[in-house]
Amino acid sequence: KAFVCDLDAEAVRAYRGTLTEPGRNSPFRDRSVAENLDLFQRMRAGEFADGARTLRAKIDMAAGNINLRDPAIYRIRKQAHQNTGDAWPIYPMYDYAHCISDAIEGITHSLCTLEFEDHRPLYDWCLDQIDLPAHPELAESVVAAGLRYAPSRPQQIEFARGNLDFTVMSKRKLLALVQDRLVDGWDDPRMPTLSGARRRGFPPAAIRTFWERAGVSKQNSVIEFGVLENCVRDELDASAPRRMGVINPLRLVLSNLAEDHAETLDFPNHPKNEAFGRRSVRFSPQLWIERDDFLEEPVKGFHRLVPGGEVRLRGIGIIRCEEVIKSPDGDILELRCTLDEQTRSGSPGADRKVKGTIHWVDARSAVDAEVRLYDRLFDVADPDDDSDGKTYRDHLNPESRRVVRAWLEADLAGAAAESTWQFERLGYFVADRHDHSPAQPVFNRIVTLRDTWARAAGK
């Protein structure tokens, strides 16, 4: 069923034929059993140089499936193995080892991507010839070594690869990104790896839901990254406690409150689930708000803070912007505002309406944190498309990782590593599993509250 062949790689290709022409038998195909056994034992003993000989299955050089045209099943490669060192100068080819290891380990269904569909006939041929369940003596060395042995007749089943837009799934390309330091390792939160997804803060349940929705198909397709992000949002909306944080800070002072004014306010940890409990939030006249929540020159449709305008501070009341403090260069340094005490909770004017509500953090008690704003690694949907002469490297998104200094509610310094939170109006964040500490809080953005890429594309 097999023979030792002396043809080099180039000659093997020439003898193999094409999709429209049959191959030719190797001149060494009809060696005797005794000669083949002798040569194979000498291959095993390391007598021959790399590539000098191969062990080939004897199938059919005229087969329509080129994988069945006497494929190589063992080759000489004098390279140290991580477990056996230099003991073995020959190694089995993947198509041969794959099916046998499945059979030894009791695998019933071997799931492969579509590129292995043409390899299934060889998978089945090898299993039929060896027939491990009927010949347990072939696995004596496996049993003697104390390894798992549960012989079976596995079935190979192919399915389409799971492809996502705005990323690459090729292991070769991902390895190049890591080796060339274009990302921060295999667990970089932008990488499409399980370790990357974990550090990004993707909940396991969201990943499972995503693949359940994507389903198993025989048709190659590309799934929108936004579908995965929506699964993450759905999961975190239910499971993530709420906190307030400011990632682009602008100081705001309530000038009609005493400078030493201090309060503790009561906030729910989750607006949709009372089981999450409540928390105390400090409040003083000195606050941080998002710089994006103020415009010096109002534009149509902007319903947040403007000079002379009013907005509601989340959980406090309505404020009016009275003065804008600037640097000599014209940069906005601080807003001076007044709080309408009649609009506070329990007051007669608490129901007075204004169009905008913004969040804040108390400047006196807020914790200084590093926040890493992660986004899609590539800025085009199909970075593998090289039709314009560019490669995937040319499409790396320069905004895929931004690091900012943020101010957060004080208790987030004590957040456990890998705990997830919704920073209100900003998105979902996770305490970094490696770098976060009470002395230096570090949070990674998991996903924004809404799909900003879909909005940019007009979807």
Stockholm file with secondary structure:
# STOCKHOLM 1.0

chainA/1-459         KAFVCDLDAEAVRAYRGTLTEPGRNSPFRDRSVAENLDLFQRMRAGEFADGARTLRAKIDMAAGNINLRDPAIYRIRKQAHQNTGDAWPIYPMYDYAHCISDAIEGITHSLCTLEFEDHRPLYDWCLDQIDLPAHPELAESVVAAGLRYAPSRPQQIEFARGNLDFTVMSKRKLLALVQDRLVDGWDDPRMPTLSGARRRGFPPAAIRTFWERAGVSKQNSVIEFGVLENCVRDELDASAPRRMGVINPLRLVLSNLAEDHAETLDFPNHPKNEAFGRRSVRFSPQLWIERDDFLEEPVKGFHRLVPGGEVRLRGIGIIRCEEVIKSPDGDILELRCTLDEQTRSGSPGADRKVKGTIHWVDARSAVDAEVRLYDRLFDVADPDDDSDGKTYRDHLNPESRRVVRAWLEADLAGAAAESTWQFERLGYFVADRHDHSPAQPVFNRIVTLRDTWARAAGK
#=GR chainA/1-459 SS CEEEECCCHHHHHHHHCCSSSCCCCCTTTTCCHHHHHHHHHHHHHTCSCTTSCEEEECCCTTCSSGGGSSCEEEEECCCCBTTTBTSCSEEECHHHHHHHHHHHTTCSEEEEEGGGGGGHHHHHHHHHHHCGGGCGGGGHHHHHTTCCCCCCCCEEEEECCCEETTSCCCHHHHHHHHHTTSSSSTTCTTSSSHHHHHHHTCCHHHHHHHHHHHCCCSSCCEECHHHHHHHHHHHHHHHCCEECEESSEEEEEETTSCTTCCEEEEEESCTTCGGGCEEEEEECSEEEEEGGGBCSSCCTTCCSBCTTCEEEETTTEEEEEEEEEECTTSCEEEEEEEECGGGSTTSTTTTCCCSCEECCEETTTCEEEEEEEECCSBSSSCTTCCTTSCCGGGGBCTTSEEEEEEEECGGGGGCCTTCEEEETTTEEEEECTTTCCSSSCEEEEEECSSCHHHHHTTC
#=GC SS_cons         CEEEECCCHHHHHHHHCCSSSCCCCCTTTTCCHHHHHHHHHHHHHTCSCTTSCEEEECCCTTCSSGGGSSCEEEEECCCCBTTTBTSCSEEECHHHHHHHHHHHTTCSEEEEEGGGGGGHHHHHHHHHHHCGGGCGGGGHHHHHTTCCCCCCCCEEEEECCCEETTSCCCHHHHHHHHHTTSSSSTTCTTSSSHHHHHHHTCCHHHHHHHHHHHCCCSSCCEECHHHHHHHHHHHHHHHCCEECEESSEEEEEETTSCTTCCEEEEEESCTTCGGGCEEEEEECSEEEEEGGGBCSSCCTTCCSBCTTCEEEETTTEEEEEEEEEECTTSCEEEEEEEECGGGSTTSTTTTCCCSCEECCEETTTCEEEEEEEECCSBSSSCTTCCTTSCCGGGGBCTTSEEEEEEEECGGGGGCCTTCEEEETTTEEEEECTTTCCSSSCEEEEEECSSCHHHHHTTC
//
